[in-house]
């Protein structure tokens, strides 16, 4: 199995997640009391992970990592790949190995796949809704992620068809209302970033009259915040290709097509990672 994300330590994630579930370092912790007491040490387990909903799959390689961390010799057969859309009832993975180990890893594996598949599934729904308004607009995610899970959650949005926006505070300047308030104006905030040599510079505006000062000061990307479609069209015409354009703020499945149809290059949606419900995925014993 190969799974690698920039800035993400898979071994550490698996180790710390399992340690949390096992209560390592806590009084009486460090073991799975249920499996240890109910399952004979030599018992074997074979089972199938399947989806109870129609979903877009994300996170199966991580589930494999959890199972192999506790039983390196377990047998795992991947039946689908991350990024695939599957119907309810689809088998995702078959596995067999030491019963205690696999049952101890079960919840960590399922939690991860359920969470990431939920994000990928919601993302795909937004992509499909957006396409009704524009065939060329690109869906972006945001930094509204759970602490410690950003790399994984943004991986899941990619599996659903979105493109990652900034990964963090380090890879682009994003000048928002509070930065503008402290700097004194949109133009001054952008000018300072430009003079510091920062690239790219993304500047949020919530009024049309802020667009020209942002462009004149050197913004590369204009984030048009909480604007109705007709105002977005006006802003896109004014910018006229001098910078990338993005619609953002309060966008949902009922409004994304109209926002995309305004001509913006991008639409960003925070709820992809902030509010996606977990997918319904289970692991069931299946005799060999």
SULDA-V401259 format. One record per backbone hydrogen bond with DSSP energy under -0.5 kcal/mol. NH is the residue of the N-H (numbers start at 1). CO is the residue of the C=O. If there is no record, write none. Layout:
BEGIN
nh=(NH	NH)
co=(CO	CO)
END
This chain:
BEGIN
nh=(8	10	13	14	15	16	17	18	19	20	21	22	23	23	24	26	29	30	31	33	36	37	38	39	40	43	45	47	48	49	50	50	51	52	53	55	55	56	57	57	62	63	64	65	66	67	68	69	70	70	71	74	75	76	77	78	79	80	83	84	86	86	89	90	92	93	94	95	96	97	99	102	103	104	105	106	107	109	110	111	112	113	114	115	116	117	118	119	120	121	122	123	124	125	126	127	128	129	130	131	132	132	133	134	138	140	141	145	149	153	154	155	156	157	158	159	160	161	161	162	163	173	175	176	180	181	182	183	184	189	190	191	192	193	194	195	196	197	198	202	202	203	204	205	210	211	212	214	215	216	217	218	218	219	220	221	222	223	223	224	224	225	225	226	227	231	232	233	234	235	236	237	238	239	240	242	244	246	247	248	255	256	259	260	261	262	263	264	265	266	267	268	269	272	273	274	275	279	281	282	284	286)
co=(5	8	9	10	11	12	13	14	15	16	17	18	19	20	19	23	26	22	22	31	32	33	34	35	38	40	97	95	284	93	48	282	90	280	280	53	86	117	55	84	59	59	60	61	62	63	64	65	66	67	67	71	96	74	94	76	92	92	57	81	55	84	51	87	49	49	77	47	75	45	43	98	99	100	101	102	103	105	106	107	108	109	110	111	112	113	114	115	116	117	118	119	120	121	122	123	124	125	126	127	128	129	130	130	265	267	163	143	146	149	150	151	152	153	154	155	156	157	158	157	139	200	202	174	176	177	178	179	180	185	186	187	188	189	190	191	192	194	193	173	200	221	175	223	207	208	208	210	211	212	213	214	215	214	201	201	244	203	221	222	246	205	223	248	224	228	228	229	230	231	232	233	234	235	236	239	220	222	266	224	252	252	255	256	257	259	260	259	245	245	138	247	140	269	270	270	271	114	279	50	48	46)
END
